[in-house]
Amino acid sequence: MTNQQAGAGGTWRMIAAMAMSGTIGWFVVTSGQPTIDVVFFRCLLGGARCWAC
């Protein structure tokens, strides 16, 4: 794999990550859940993911 191919793959991964990150706020607003519940579950799931690594 050349550096150019590796860079193109990284670019698409970064675009996908930014798209997902940008939609989190929209999903929170449309879900109608209290902010503290959303924060709690995001921390819980993120901690579980880190713990499993």
N, CA, C and O atoms as a Tripos MOL2 file, in Angstrom:
@<TRIPOS>MOLECULE
protein
  212   211    53     0     0
PROTEIN
NO_CHARGES

@<TRIPOS>ATOM
      1 N           0.8570   -1.1690    0.0000 N.3       1 MET1
      2 CA          0.0000    0.0000    0.0000 C.3       1 MET1
      3 C           0.9030    1.2330    0.0000 C.2       1 MET1
      4 O           1.8460    1.3350    0.7850 O.2       1 MET1
      5 N           0.5960    2.1420   -0.8800 N.am      2 THR2
      6 CA          1.3930    3.3630   -0.9610 C.3       2 THR2
      7 C           0.9090    4.3780    0.0610 C.2       2 THR2
      8 O          -0.1660    4.2340    0.6440 O.2       2 THR2
      9 N           1.7150    5.3980    0.2660 N.am      3 ASN3
     10 CA          1.3190    6.4500    1.2060 C.3       3 ASN3
     11 C           0.0610    7.1690    0.7400 C.2       3 ASN3
     12 O          -0.7610    7.5860    1.5560 O.2       3 ASN3
     13 N          -0.0890    7.3120   -0.5700 N.am      4 GLN4
     14 CA         -1.2840    7.9850   -1.0960 C.3       4 GLN4
     15 C          -2.5380    7.1630   -0.8190 C.2       4 GLN4
     16 O          -3.5730    7.7240   -0.4590 O.2       4 GLN4
     17 N          -2.4610    5.8470   -0.9800 N.am      5 GLN5
     18 CA         -3.6070    4.9850   -0.6910 C.3       5 GLN5
     19 C          -3.9310    5.0010    0.7910 C.2       5 GLN5
     20 O          -5.1020    5.0440    1.1690 O.2       5 GLN5
     21 N          -2.9140    4.9650    1.6310 N.am      6 ALA6
     22 CA         -3.1270    5.0060    3.0760 C.3       6 ALA6
     23 C          -3.7570    6.3310    3.4780 C.2       6 ALA6
     24 O          -4.6300    6.3610    4.3450 O.2       6 ALA6
     25 N          -3.3320    7.4180    2.8660 N.am      7 GLY7
     26 CA         -3.9030    8.7310    3.1630 C.3       7 GLY7
     27 C          -5.3600    8.8290    2.7620 C.2       7 GLY7
     28 O          -6.1600    9.4390    3.4710 O.2       7 GLY7
     29 N          -5.7140    8.2340    1.6300 N.am      8 ALA8
     30 CA         -7.1080    8.2580    1.1750 C.3       8 ALA8
     31 C          -7.9910    7.4650    2.1270 C.2       8 ALA8
     32 O          -9.1100    7.8850    2.4220 O.2       8 ALA8
     33 N          -7.5060    6.3220    2.6150 N.am      9 GLY9
     34 CA         -8.2780    5.5280    3.5710 C.3       9 GLY9
     35 C          -8.4750    6.2780    4.8750 C.2       9 GLY9
     36 O          -9.5490    6.2240    5.4750 O.2       9 GLY9
     37 N          -7.4340    6.9790    5.3140 N.am     10 GLY10
     38 CA         -7.5240    7.7770    6.5350 C.3      10 GLY10
     39 C          -8.4780    8.9450    6.3920 C.2      10 GLY10
     40 O          -9.1710    9.3160    7.3390 O.2      10 GLY10
     41 N          -8.5070    9.5170    5.2030 N.am     11 THR11
     42 CA         -9.4130   10.6430    4.9450 C.3      11 THR11
     43 C         -10.8660   10.2090    5.0810 C.2      11 THR11
     44 O         -11.6710   10.8960    5.7100 O.2      11 THR11
     45 N         -11.1970    9.0620    4.4890 N.am     12 TRP12
     46 CA        -12.5810    8.5830    4.5730 C.3      12 TRP12
     47 C         -12.9640    8.1940    5.9900 C.2      12 TRP12
     48 O         -14.1110    8.3830    6.3960 O.2      12 TRP12
     49 N         -12.0160    7.6530    6.7460 N.am     13 ARG13
     50 CA        -12.3030    7.3200    8.1450 C.3      13 ARG13
     51 C         -12.5590    8.5880    8.9520 C.2      13 ARG13
     52 O         -13.4460    8.6220    9.8050 O.2      13 ARG13
     53 N         -11.7810    9.6230    8.6800 N.am     14 MET14
     54 CA        -11.9530   10.8850    9.3940 C.3      14 MET14
     55 C         -13.2900   11.5350    9.0260 C.2      14 MET14
     56 O         -13.9650   12.0850    9.8970 O.2      14 MET14
     57 N         -13.6730   11.4810    7.7760 N.am     15 ILE15
     58 CA        -14.9670   12.0230    7.3460 C.3      15 ILE15
     59 C         -16.1070   11.2780    8.0370 C.2      15 ILE15
     60 O         -17.0590   11.8970    8.5130 O.2      15 ILE15
     61 N         -16.0110    9.9500    8.0930 N.am     16 ALA16
     62 CA        -17.0530    9.1630    8.7530 C.3      16 ALA16
     63 C         -17.1200    9.4880   10.2420 C.2      16 ALA16
     64 O         -18.2090    9.6110   10.8020 O.2      16 ALA16
     65 N         -15.9610    9.6270   10.8850 N.am     17 ALA17
     66 CA        -15.9360    9.9390   12.3200 C.3      17 ALA17
     67 C         -16.5410   11.3130   12.5900 C.2      17 ALA17
     68 O         -17.2860   11.4750   13.5560 O.2      17 ALA17
     69 N         -16.2390   12.2870   11.7670 N.am     18 MET18
     70 CA        -16.7820   13.6320   11.9630 C.3      18 MET18
     71 C         -18.2910   13.6670   11.6970 C.2      18 MET18
     72 O         -19.0260   14.3940   12.3660 O.2      18 MET18
     73 N         -18.7450   12.8830   10.7220 N.am     19 ALA19
     74 CA        -20.1810   12.8160   10.4490 C.3      19 ALA19
     75 C         -20.9240   12.2080   11.6370 C.2      19 ALA19
     76 O         -21.9790   12.7060   12.0320 O.2      19 ALA19
     77 N         -20.3780   11.1370   12.2040 N.am     20 MET20
     78 CA        -21.0140   10.5230   13.3730 C.3      20 MET20
     79 C         -20.9720   11.4590   14.5690 C.2      20 MET20
     80 O         -21.9530   11.5870   15.3020 O.2      20 MET20
     81 N         -19.8470   12.1060   14.7620 N.am     21 SER21
     82 CA        -19.6980   13.0230   15.8870 C.3      21 SER21
     83 C         -20.6470   14.2100   15.7560 C.2      21 SER21
     84 O         -21.2070   14.6760   16.7490 O.2      21 SER21
     85 N         -20.8230   14.6890   14.5550 N.am     22 GLY22
     86 CA        -21.6960   15.8380   14.3270 C.3      22 GLY22
     87 C         -23.1660   15.5400   14.5070 C.2      22 GLY22
     88 O         -23.9510   16.4560   14.7510 O.2      22 GLY22
     89 N         -23.5600   14.2890   14.3930 N.am     23 THR23
     90 CA        -24.9790   13.9420   14.5200 C.3      23 THR23
     91 C         -25.3770   13.6060   15.9460 C.2      23 THR23
     92 O         -26.5670   13.4680   16.2300 O.2      23 THR23
     93 N         -24.4130   13.4690   16.8560 N.am     24 ILE24
     94 CA        -24.7440   13.0970   18.2380 C.3      24 ILE24
     95 C         -25.6850   14.1210   18.8630 C.2      24 ILE24
     96 O         -26.6810   13.7450   19.4800 O.2      24 ILE24
     97 N         -25.3870   15.3870   18.7160 N.am     25 GLY25
     98 CA        -26.2420   16.4350   19.2790 C.3      25 GLY25
     99 C         -27.6490   16.3950   18.7130 C.2      25 GLY25
    100 O         -28.6200   16.5850   19.4450 O.2      25 GLY25
    101 N         -27.7640   16.1510   17.4220 N.am     26 TRP26
    102 CA        -29.0770   16.0900   16.7880 C.3      26 TRP26
    103 C         -29.8770   14.9130   17.3470 C.2      26 TRP26
    104 O         -31.0700   15.0510   17.6190 O.2      26 TRP26
    105 N         -29.2390   13.7680   17.5190 N.am     27 PHE27
    106 CA        -29.9320   12.6040   18.0730 C.3      27 PHE27
    107 C         -30.3770   12.8570   19.5120 C.2      27 PHE27
    108 O         -31.4580   12.4250   19.9110 O.2      27 PHE27
    109 N         -29.5610   13.5460   20.2830 N.am     28 VAL28
    110 CA        -29.9230   13.8540   21.6670 C.3      28 VAL28
    111 C         -31.1530   14.7490   21.6980 C.2      28 VAL28
    112 O         -32.0830   14.5060   22.4680 O.2      28 VAL28
    113 N         -31.1620   15.7740   20.8730 N.am     29 VAL29
    114 CA        -32.2880   16.7120   20.8470 C.3      29 VAL29
    115 C         -33.5640   16.0160   20.3870 C.2      29 VAL29
    116 O         -34.6250   16.2170   20.9780 O.2      29 VAL29
    117 N         -33.4710   15.2060   19.3440 N.am     30 THR30
    118 CA        -34.6800   14.5550   18.8250 C.3      30 THR30
    119 C         -35.1600   13.4040   19.7000 C.2      30 THR30
    120 O         -36.3260   13.0170   19.6220 O.2      30 THR30
    121 N         -34.2790   12.8500   20.5330 N.am     31 SER31
    122 CA        -34.6980   11.7370   21.3930 C.3      31 SER31
    123 C         -35.6200   12.2030   22.5180 C.2      31 SER31
    124 O         -36.4550   11.4360   23.0000 O.2      31 SER31
    125 N         -35.4670   13.4620   22.9350 N.am     32 GLY32
    126 CA        -36.3090   13.9900   23.9990 C.3      32 GLY32
    127 C         -35.8930   13.5230   25.3860 C.2      32 GLY32
    128 O         -36.6220   13.7500   26.3510 O.2      32 GLY32
    129 N         -34.7530   12.8850   25.5060 N.am     33 GLN33
    130 CA        -34.2780   12.3890   26.8020 C.3      33 GLN33
    131 C         -33.6250   13.5250   27.5860 C.2      33 GLN33
    132 O         -33.0660   14.4490   26.9940 O.2      33 GLN33
    133 N         -33.6940   13.4590   28.9160 N.am     34 PRO34
    134 CA        -32.9940   14.4630   29.7200 C.3      34 PRO34
    135 C         -31.4830   14.3840   29.4770 C.2      34 PRO34
    136 O         -30.9310   13.3030   29.2720 O.2      34 PRO34
    137 N         -30.8420   15.5200   29.5040 N.am     35 THR35
    138 CA        -29.4130   15.5910   29.2190 C.3      35 THR35
    139 C         -28.5970   14.7020   30.1480 C.2      35 THR35
    140 O         -27.6660   14.0300   29.7040 O.2      35 THR35
    141 N         -28.9370   14.6930   31.4230 N.am     36 ILE36
    142 CA        -28.1690   13.9050   32.3920 C.3      36 ILE36
    143 C         -28.2440   12.4140   32.0730 C.2      36 ILE36
    144 O         -27.2660   11.6960   32.2820 O.2      36 ILE36
    145 N         -29.3710   11.9370   31.5770 N.am     37 ASP37
    146 CA        -29.4870   10.5240   31.1840 C.3      37 ASP37
    147 C         -28.5860   10.2150   29.9890 C.2      37 ASP37
    148 O         -27.9160    9.1830   29.9580 O.2      37 ASP37
    149 N         -28.5740   11.1030   29.0240 N.am     38 VAL38
    150 CA        -27.7420   10.8990   27.8340 C.3      38 VAL38
    151 C         -26.2660   10.8740   28.2330 C.2      38 VAL38
    152 O         -25.5180   10.0040   27.7880 O.2      38 VAL38
    153 N         -25.8520   11.8120   29.0570 N.am     39 VAL39
    154 CA        -24.4550   11.8660   29.5050 C.3      39 VAL39
    155 C         -24.0980   10.6110   30.2890 C.2      39 VAL39
    156 O         -23.0340   10.0290   30.0830 O.2      39 VAL39
    157 N         -24.9740   10.1970   31.1780 N.am     40 PHE40
    158 CA        -24.7140    9.0030   31.9900 C.3      40 PHE40
    159 C         -24.4920    7.7810   31.1080 C.2      40 PHE40
    160 O         -23.5110    7.0610   31.2870 O.2      40 PHE40
    161 N         -25.3840    7.5420   30.1670 N.am     41 PHE41
    162 CA        -25.2700    6.3460   29.3430 C.3      41 PHE41
    163 C         -24.0950    6.4200   28.3670 C.2      41 PHE41
    164 O         -23.4850    5.3970   28.0580 O.2      41 PHE41
    165 N         -23.7740    7.6130   27.8810 N.am     42 ARG42
    166 CA        -22.5880    7.7450   27.0310 C.3      42 ARG42
    167 C         -21.3310    7.4290   27.8230 C.2      42 ARG42
    168 O         -20.4360    6.7510   27.3190 O.2      42 ARG42
    169 N         -21.2540    7.9060   29.0450 N.am     43 CYS43
    170 CA        -20.0900    7.6050   29.8940 C.3      43 CYS43
    171 C         -20.0450    6.1220   30.2360 C.2      43 CYS43
    172 O         -18.9740    5.5150   30.2260 O.2      43 CYS43
    173 N         -21.1860    5.5410   30.5360 N.am     44 LEU44
    174 CA        -21.2650    4.1210   30.8720 C.3      44 LEU44
    175 C         -20.7910    3.2540   29.6960 C.2      44 LEU44
    176 O         -19.9740    2.3490   29.8690 O.2      44 LEU44
    177 N         -21.3030    3.5390   28.5300 N.am     45 LEU45
    178 CA        -20.9200    2.7560   27.3510 C.3      45 LEU45
    179 C         -19.4680    3.0000   26.9620 C.2      45 LEU45
    180 O         -18.7670    2.0620   26.5800 O.2      45 LEU45
    181 N         -19.0080    4.2390   27.0520 N.am     46 GLY46
    182 CA        -17.6220    4.5450   26.7460 C.3      46 GLY46
    183 C         -16.6740    3.8850   27.7260 C.2      46 GLY46
    184 O         -15.6240    3.3770   27.3320 O.2      46 GLY46
    185 N         -17.0360    3.8870   29.0020 N.am     47 GLY47
    186 CA        -16.2120    3.2280   30.0140 C.3      47 GLY47
    187 C         -16.1680    1.7290   29.8110 C.2      47 GLY47
    188 O         -15.1200    1.1080   29.9890 O.2      47 GLY47
    189 N         -17.2840    1.1450   29.4440 N.am     48 ALA48
    190 CA        -17.3240   -0.2980   29.1990 C.3      48 ALA48
    191 C         -16.4560   -0.6500   27.9950 C.2      48 ALA48
    192 O         -15.7840   -1.6810   27.9870 O.2      48 ALA48
    193 N         -16.4750    0.1970   26.9960 N.am     49 ARG49
    194 CA        -15.6600   -0.0490   25.8120 C.3      49 ARG49
    195 C         -14.1730    0.0410   26.1620 C.2      49 ARG49
    196 O         -13.3850   -0.7990   25.7290 O.2      49 ARG49
    197 N         -13.7950    1.0310   26.9260 N.am     50 CYS50
    198 CA        -12.3910    1.1820   27.3280 C.3      50 CYS50
    199 C         -11.9540    0.0430   28.2500 C.2      50 CYS50
    200 O         -10.8190   -0.4270   28.1700 O.2      50 CYS50
    201 N         -12.8370   -0.3840   29.1010 N.am     51 TRP51
    202 CA        -12.5080   -1.4580   30.0370 C.3      51 TRP51
    203 C         -12.2700   -2.7710   29.2860 C.2      51 TRP51
    204 O         -11.4240   -3.5740   29.6780 O.2      51 TRP51
    205 N         -13.0240   -2.9760   28.2060 N.am     52 ALA52
    206 CA        -12.9090   -4.2140   27.4310 C.3      52 ALA52
    207 C         -11.6230   -4.2580   26.6180 C.2      52 ALA52
    208 O         -11.2110   -5.3340   26.1840 O.2      52 ALA52
    209 N         -10.9880   -3.1270   26.4040 N.am     53 CYS53
    210 CA         -9.7420   -3.1000   25.5910 C.3      53 CYS53
    211 C          -8.6540   -3.6790   26.3620 C.2      53 CYS53
    212 O          -7.5260   -3.7570   25.8760 O.2      53 CYS53
@<TRIPOS>BOND
     1     1     2 1
     2     2     3 1
     3     3     4 2
     4     3     5 am
     5     5     6 1
     6     6     7 1
     7     7     8 2
     8     7     9 am
     9     9    10 1
    10    10    11 1
    11    11    12 2
    12    11    13 am
    13    13    14 1
    14    14    15 1
    15    15    16 2
    16    15    17 am
    17    17    18 1
    18    18    19 1
    19    19    20 2
    20    19    21 am
    21    21    22 1
    22    22    23 1
    23    23    24 2
    24    23    25 am
    25    25    26 1
    26    26    27 1
    27    27    28 2
    28    27    29 am
    29    29    30 1
    30    30    31 1
    31    31    32 2
    32    31    33 am
    33    33    34 1
    34    34    35 1
    35    35    36 2
    36    35    37 am
    37    37    38 1
    38    38    39 1
    39    39    40 2
    40    39    41 am
    41    41    42 1
    42    42    43 1
    43    43    44 2
    44    43    45 am
    45    45    46 1
    46    46    47 1
    47    47    48 2
    48    47    49 am
    49    49    50 1
    50    50    51 1
    51    51    52 2
    52    51    53 am
    53    53    54 1
    54    54    55 1
    55    55    56 2
    56    55    57 am
    57    57    58 1
    58    58    59 1
    59    59    60 2
    60    59    61 am
    61    61    62 1
    62    62    63 1
    63    63    64 2
    64    63    65 am
    65    65    66 1
    66    66    67 1
    67    67    68 2
    68    67    69 am
    69    69    70 1
    70    70    71 1
    71    71    72 2
    72    71    73 am
    73    73    74 1
    74    74    75 1
    75    75    76 2
    76    75    77 am
    77    77    78 1
    78    78    79 1
    79    79    80 2
    80    79    81 am
    81    81    82 1
    82    82    83 1
    83    83    84 2
    84    83    85 am
    85    85    86 1
    86    86    87 1
    87    87    88 2
    88    87    89 am
    89    89    90 1
    90    90    91 1
    91    91    92 2
    92    91    93 am
    93    93    94 1
    94    94    95 1
    95    95    96 2
    96    95    97 am
    97    97    98 1
    98    98    99 1
    99    99   100 2
   100    99   101 am
   101   101   102 1
   102   102   103 1
   103   103   104 2
   104   103   105 am
   105   105   106 1
   106   106   107 1
   107   107   108 2
   108   107   109 am
   109   109   110 1
   110   110   111 1
   111   111   112 2
   112   111   113 am
   113   113   114 1
   114   114   115 1
   115   115   116 2
   116   115   117 am
   117   117   118 1
   118   118   119 1
   119   119   120 2
   120   119   121 am
   121   121   122 1
   122   122   123 1
   123   123   124 2
   124   123   125 am
   125   125   126 1
   126   126   127 1
   127   127   128 2
   128   127   129 am
   129   129   130 1
   130   130   131 1
   131   131   132 2
   132   131   133 am
   133   133   134 1
   134   134   135 1
   135   135   136 2
   136   135   137 am
   137   137   138 1
   138   138   139 1
   139   139   140 2
   140   139   141 am
   141   141   142 1
   142   142   143 1
   143   143   144 2
   144   143   145 am
   145   145   146 1
   146   146   147 1
   147   147   148 2
   148   147   149 am
   149   149   150 1
   150   150   151 1
   151   151   152 2
   152   151   153 am
   153   153   154 1
   154   154   155 1
   155   155   156 2
   156   155   157 am
   157   157   158 1
   158   158   159 1
   159   159   160 2
   160   159   161 am
   161   161   162 1
   162   162   163 1
   163   163   164 2
   164   163   165 am
   165   165   166 1
   166   166   167 1
   167   167   168 2
   168   167   169 am
   169   169   170 1
   170   170   171 1
   171   171   172 2
   172   171   173 am
   173   173   174 1
   174   174   175 1
   175   175   176 2
   176   175   177 am
   177   177   178 1
   178   178   179 1
   179   179   180 2
   180   179   181 am
   181   181   182 1
   182   182   183 1
   183   183   184 2
   184   183   185 am
   185   185   186 1
   186   186   187 1
   187   187   188 2
   188   187   189 am
   189   189   190 1
   190   190   191 1
   191   191   192 2
   192   191   193 am
   193   193   194 1
   194   194   195 1
   195   195   196 2
   196   195   197 am
   197   197   198 1
   198   198   199 1
   199   199   200 2
   200   199   201 am
   201   201   202 1
   202   202   203 1
   203   203   204 2
   204   203   205 am
   205   205   206 1
   206   206   207 1
   207   207   208 2
   208   207   209 am
   209   209   210 1
   210   210   211 1
   211   211   212 2
@<TRIPOS>SUBSTRUCTURE
     1 MET1         2 RESIDUE 1 A MET
     2 THR2         6 RESIDUE 1 A THR
     3 ASN3        10 RESIDUE 1 A ASN
     4 GLN4        14 RESIDUE 1 A GLN
     5 GLN5        18 RESIDUE 1 A GLN
     6 ALA6        22 RESIDUE 1 A ALA
     7 GLY7        26 RESIDUE 1 A GLY
     8 ALA8        30 RESIDUE 1 A ALA
     9 GLY9        34 RESIDUE 1 A GLY
    10 GLY10       38 RESIDUE 1 A GLY
    11 THR11       42 RESIDUE 1 A THR
    12 TRP12       46 RESIDUE 1 A TRP
    13 ARG13       50 RESIDUE 1 A ARG
    14 MET14       54 RESIDUE 1 A MET
    15 ILE15       58 RESIDUE 1 A ILE
    16 ALA16       62 RESIDUE 1 A ALA
    17 ALA17       66 RESIDUE 1 A ALA
    18 MET18       70 RESIDUE 1 A MET
    19 ALA19       74 RESIDUE 1 A ALA
    20 MET20       78 RESIDUE 1 A MET
    21 SER21       82 RESIDUE 1 A SER
    22 GLY22       86 RESIDUE 1 A GLY
    23 THR23       90 RESIDUE 1 A THR
    24 ILE24       94 RESIDUE 1 A ILE
    25 GLY25       98 RESIDUE 1 A GLY
    26 TRP26      102 RESIDUE 1 A TRP
    27 PHE27      106 RESIDUE 1 A PHE
    28 VAL28      110 RESIDUE 1 A VAL
    29 VAL29      114 RESIDUE 1 A VAL
    30 THR30      118 RESIDUE 1 A THR
    31 SER31      122 RESIDUE 1 A SER
    32 GLY32      126 RESIDUE 1 A GLY
    33 GLN33      130 RESIDUE 1 A GLN
    34 PRO34      134 RESIDUE 1 A PRO
    35 THR35      138 RESIDUE 1 A THR
    36 ILE36      142 RESIDUE 1 A ILE
    37 ASP37      146 RESIDUE 1 A ASP
    38 VAL38      150 RESIDUE 1 A VAL
    39 VAL39      154 RESIDUE 1 A VAL
    40 PHE40      158 RESIDUE 1 A PHE
    41 PHE41      162 RESIDUE 1 A PHE
    42 ARG42      166 RESIDUE 1 A ARG
    43 CYS43      170 RESIDUE 1 A CYS
    44 LEU44      174 RESIDUE 1 A LEU
    45 LEU45      178 RESIDUE 1 A LEU
    46 GLY46      182 RESIDUE 1 A GLY
    47 GLY47      186 RESIDUE 1 A GLY
    48 ALA48      190 RESIDUE 1 A ALA
    49 ARG49      194 RESIDUE 1 A ARG
    50 CYS50      198 RESIDUE 1 A CYS
    51 TRP51      202 RESIDUE 1 A TRP
    52 ALA52      206 RESIDUE 1 A ALA
    53 CYS53      210 RESIDUE 1 A CYS
